[in-house]
Amino acid sequence: RSLRWQDYPYTLILVPGHSPEVAYEPLNPNAKLRIRRGMELFRAGQAPLLVVSGGQLRPIGTAFVEALEMKRHLMDVWGVP
């Protein structure tokens, strides 16, 4: 309720995942680049919300859920609460 939607040109910033190439890699380097760009847009005030997406599909046998790893990266590296 407290968001002033008229202050933003966009409703949200969607950061799509990019599946890792190997099962032991939590995040593909390209996913990290997408996160960085999403944060640049978010910090520039382009949208009030940042949404990450990704699943646990590839590579076969991975223990990582990409969206959760992206969230963890946002918290640990970018300081997002």
N, C-alpha and C positions, 0 to 999 in steps of 0.2 A: 504493500500500500504506500510505502514511503518513496518508492521510485518515481522520479519525474521523467517519464518516458519521452517527453518532448525535448529533454536535454541530450538525447542520443540519436544519431542518425540510423542506428541499427538496433534490433531487439536483442540479438545475441551474437556471439562469435563461436562458430562451430569448428573445433579442431579435430579433423578425422585422423584415425590411426593409420599406421603403416606397419604391417606385420613384420616382426623380426625374422631374420633369415635362419637363425639357429635357435634351438629349443632352450638353451641356457641364457640367452640374451633377453633381458626384460623389456628393453625398448630399442627399436631400430633408430639409428642416427637420424634418419629422415623424420621420424616422429618427433624427435627433440627439436629439429629445425621448425617443424610445424607449431610446436608448443611455443617456441621463441617468438614466432611471428604472431601467434594468437595473443601472447602477452604484450607485444608491442602495440597491437591494436587496442587491447583492453586498457592498457595504461594511457593510451592516447585519448581515451574517452569515447571510443567508437561505439561501444555497447556496454550495458551494465552487467551482462552475464557472459561467462565463458563456459562452454560445454565441450567435454572431450568424449570421443567415441572409440570403440574398439572391443574386440572380443577375445576369445581363447580358442581360435580356430587354427592358426598357423604359427609356427611349424607344428606338425604332428608331434604330440608328446610334450608340448610346452606346459609348464606349470603356471605361467603368467597370464593374467587377464589384462589386456592392453590398456583399457580405460582406467583400471585401478593403478597400473604402473604410471600412466600419464598423470593421474591425480597425485600420486606420491612424488613424482618429479616436480610438479608445480609447487607442492608444499616444501619439499626439501631444497630445491635449487632456487625457486623464484619467490619463496616466502609467502605463498598464498595460504591463508588460514583454512 
